[in-house]
Amino acid sequence: MNIRVLGLPLAVAALLALGGCSSPTVVTLQNGTQYLTKDTPKTKNGDGFYEFVDISGKHVKVKADDVATVRKEK
């Protein structure tokens, strides 16, 4: 009985905490193309590319030189 009573609130709290970790970001390229991402893009060490997944689920890899701005969505 105690596991059921405590389990549901703990599961809800865990889901809310994970949902708060994402930070939507707008990546704007030099040519004006914009991508909306779920999380801040990561750069790979040494190869000079940004890699991210846009909101449609598409994996995108662009040269760091082609990126104009990376800003968090408000």
Biotite code that builds the C-alpha atoms (Angstrom):
import biotite.structure as struc

atoms = struc.array([
    struc.Atom([0.000, 0.000, 0.000], chain_id="A", res_id=1, res_name="MET", atom_name="CA", element="C"),
    struc.Atom([2.745, 2.476, 0.905], chain_id="A", res_id=2, res_name="ASN", atom_name="CA", element="C"),
    struc.Atom([4.579, 1.838, -2.367], chain_id="A", res_id=3, res_name="ILE", atom_name="CA", element="C"),
    struc.Atom([1.501, 2.789, -4.397], chain_id="A", res_id=4, res_name="ARG", atom_name="CA", element="C"),
    struc.Atom([0.856, 5.863, -2.296], chain_id="A", res_id=5, res_name="VAL", atom_name="CA", element="C"),
    struc.Atom([4.454, 7.084, -2.576], chain_id="A", res_id=6, res_name="LEU", atom_name="CA", element="C"),
    struc.Atom([5.203, 5.790, -6.082], chain_id="A", res_id=7, res_name="GLY", atom_name="CA", element="C"),
    struc.Atom([2.801, 7.976, -8.049], chain_id="A", res_id=8, res_name="LEU", atom_name="CA", element="C"),
    struc.Atom([3.880, 11.318, -6.554], chain_id="A", res_id=9, res_name="PRO", atom_name="CA", element="C"),
    struc.Atom([7.545, 10.367, -6.966], chain_id="A", res_id=10, res_name="LEU", atom_name="CA", element="C"),
    struc.Atom([6.985, 9.416, -10.618], chain_id="A", res_id=11, res_name="ALA", atom_name="CA", element="C"),
    struc.Atom([5.183, 12.713, -11.289], chain_id="A", res_id=12, res_name="VAL", atom_name="CA", element="C"),
    struc.Atom([7.976, 14.679, -9.604], chain_id="A", res_id=13, res_name="ALA", atom_name="CA", element="C"),
    struc.Atom([10.622, 12.867, -11.671], chain_id="A", res_id=14, res_name="ALA", atom_name="CA", element="C"),
    struc.Atom([8.797, 13.641, -14.936], chain_id="A", res_id=15, res_name="LEU", atom_name="CA", element="C"),
    struc.Atom([8.431, 17.298, -14.026], chain_id="A", res_id=16, res_name="LEU", atom_name="CA", element="C"),
    struc.Atom([12.119, 17.530, -13.133], chain_id="A", res_id=17, res_name="ALA", atom_name="CA", element="C"),
    struc.Atom([13.163, 15.983, -16.442], chain_id="A", res_id=18, res_name="LEU", atom_name="CA", element="C"),
    struc.Atom([10.863, 18.301, -18.383], chain_id="A", res_id=19, res_name="GLY", atom_name="CA", element="C"),
    struc.Atom([12.524, 21.303, -16.797], chain_id="A", res_id=20, res_name="GLY", atom_name="CA", element="C"),
    struc.Atom([15.971, 20.258, -18.042], chain_id="A", res_id=21, res_name="CYS", atom_name="CA", element="C"),
    struc.Atom([15.387, 21.017, -21.687], chain_id="A", res_id=22, res_name="SER", atom_name="CA", element="C"),
    struc.Atom([16.101, 24.494, -22.927], chain_id="A", res_id=23, res_name="SER", atom_name="CA", element="C"),
    struc.Atom([14.624, 25.270, -26.363], chain_id="A", res_id=24, res_name="PRO", atom_name="CA", element="C"),
    struc.Atom([17.188, 27.037, -28.523], chain_id="A", res_id=25, res_name="THR", atom_name="CA", element="C"),
    struc.Atom([17.111, 28.904, -31.841], chain_id="A", res_id=26, res_name="VAL", atom_name="CA", element="C"),
    struc.Atom([20.115, 28.316, -34.108], chain_id="A", res_id=27, res_name="VAL", atom_name="CA", element="C"),
    struc.Atom([20.422, 30.944, -36.857], chain_id="A", res_id=28, res_name="THR", atom_name="CA", element="C"),
    struc.Atom([22.758, 30.349, -39.790], chain_id="A", res_id=29, res_name="LEU", atom_name="CA", element="C"),
    struc.Atom([24.634, 33.018, -41.763], chain_id="A", res_id=30, res_name="GLN", atom_name="CA", element="C"),
    struc.Atom([22.156, 32.610, -44.661], chain_id="A", res_id=31, res_name="ASN", atom_name="CA", element="C"),
    struc.Atom([19.176, 33.348, -42.368], chain_id="A", res_id=32, res_name="GLY", atom_name="CA", element="C"),
    struc.Atom([17.959, 29.766, -41.930], chain_id="A", res_id=33, res_name="THR", atom_name="CA", element="C"),
    struc.Atom([16.680, 29.145, -38.414], chain_id="A", res_id=34, res_name="GLN", atom_name="CA", element="C"),
    struc.Atom([16.354, 25.864, -36.546], chain_id="A", res_id=35, res_name="TYR", atom_name="CA", element="C"),
    struc.Atom([14.383, 25.421, -33.335], chain_id="A", res_id=36, res_name="LEU", atom_name="CA", element="C"),
    struc.Atom([15.899, 22.732, -31.130], chain_id="A", res_id=37, res_name="THR", atom_name="CA", element="C"),
    struc.Atom([14.747, 21.037, -27.949], chain_id="A", res_id=38, res_name="LYS", atom_name="CA", element="C"),
    struc.Atom([18.131, 21.419, -26.246], chain_id="A", res_id=39, res_name="ASP", atom_name="CA", element="C"),
    struc.Atom([21.248, 23.545, -26.621], chain_id="A", res_id=40, res_name="THR", atom_name="CA", element="C"),
    struc.Atom([23.378, 22.229, -29.522], chain_id="A", res_id=41, res_name="PRO", atom_name="CA", element="C"),
    struc.Atom([26.626, 20.456, -28.774], chain_id="A", res_id=42, res_name="LYS", atom_name="CA", element="C"),
    struc.Atom([29.889, 21.054, -30.620], chain_id="A", res_id=43, res_name="THR", atom_name="CA", element="C"),
    struc.Atom([32.170, 18.123, -31.272], chain_id="A", res_id=44, res_name="LYS", atom_name="CA", element="C"),
    struc.Atom([35.775, 18.439, -30.212], chain_id="A", res_id=45, res_name="ASN", atom_name="CA", element="C"),
    struc.Atom([38.108, 19.260, -33.049], chain_id="A", res_id=46, res_name="GLY", atom_name="CA", element="C"),
    struc.Atom([35.831, 18.931, -36.070], chain_id="A", res_id=47, res_name="ASP", atom_name="CA", element="C"),
    struc.Atom([34.159, 22.353, -35.797], chain_id="A", res_id=48, res_name="GLY", atom_name="CA", element="C"),
    struc.Atom([30.541, 21.285, -36.326], chain_id="A", res_id=49, res_name="PHE", atom_name="CA", element="C"),
    struc.Atom([27.350, 21.914, -34.395], chain_id="A", res_id=50, res_name="TYR", atom_name="CA", element="C"),
    struc.Atom([25.124, 18.846, -34.056], chain_id="A", res_id=51, res_name="GLU", atom_name="CA", element="C"),
    struc.Atom([21.531, 18.940, -32.871], chain_id="A", res_id=52, res_name="PHE", atom_name="CA", element="C"),
    struc.Atom([18.062, 17.510, -33.383], chain_id="A", res_id=53, res_name="VAL", atom_name="CA", element="C"),
    struc.Atom([15.432, 20.023, -34.482], chain_id="A", res_id=54, res_name="ASP", atom_name="CA", element="C"),
    struc.Atom([11.853, 19.956, -33.186], chain_id="A", res_id=55, res_name="ILE", atom_name="CA", element="C"),
    struc.Atom([10.707, 17.758, -36.083], chain_id="A", res_id=56, res_name="SER", atom_name="CA", element="C"),
    struc.Atom([13.231, 15.096, -35.022], chain_id="A", res_id=57, res_name="GLY", atom_name="CA", element="C"),
    struc.Atom([15.682, 15.677, -37.883], chain_id="A", res_id=58, res_name="LYS", atom_name="CA", element="C"),
    struc.Atom([19.393, 15.285, -37.055], chain_id="A", res_id=59, res_name="HIS", atom_name="CA", element="C"),
    struc.Atom([21.269, 18.396, -38.269], chain_id="A", res_id=60, res_name="VAL", atom_name="CA", element="C"),
    struc.Atom([25.032, 18.927, -38.531], chain_id="A", res_id=61, res_name="LYS", atom_name="CA", element="C"),
    struc.Atom([26.369, 22.323, -39.653], chain_id="A", res_id=62, res_name="VAL", atom_name="CA", element="C"),
    struc.Atom([29.793, 23.942, -39.711], chain_id="A", res_id=63, res_name="LYS", atom_name="CA", element="C"),
    struc.Atom([30.427, 26.255, -36.787], chain_id="A", res_id=64, res_name="ALA", atom_name="CA", element="C"),
    struc.Atom([31.500, 28.927, -39.301], chain_id="A", res_id=65, res_name="ASP", atom_name="CA", element="C"),
    struc.Atom([28.011, 28.843, -40.840], chain_id="A", res_id=66, res_name="ASP", atom_name="CA", element="C"),
    struc.Atom([26.281, 29.553, -37.495], chain_id="A", res_id=67, res_name="VAL", atom_name="CA", element="C"),
    struc.Atom([25.490, 33.213, -36.831], chain_id="A", res_id=68, res_name="ALA", atom_name="CA", element="C"),
    struc.Atom([23.793, 32.917, -33.418], chain_id="A", res_id=69, res_name="THR", atom_name="CA", element="C"),
    struc.Atom([22.694, 30.344, -30.856], chain_id="A", res_id=70, res_name="VAL", atom_name="CA", element="C"),
    struc.Atom([20.190, 31.738, -28.366], chain_id="A", res_id=71, res_name="ARG", atom_name="CA", element="C"),
    struc.Atom([17.737, 30.300, -25.879], chain_id="A", res_id=72, res_name="LYS", atom_name="CA", element="C"),
    struc.Atom([14.084, 30.623, -26.825], chain_id="A", res_id=73, res_name="GLU", atom_name="CA", element="C"),
    struc.Atom([12.081, 32.744, -24.400], chain_id="A", res_id=74, res_name="LYS", atom_name="CA", element="C"),
])
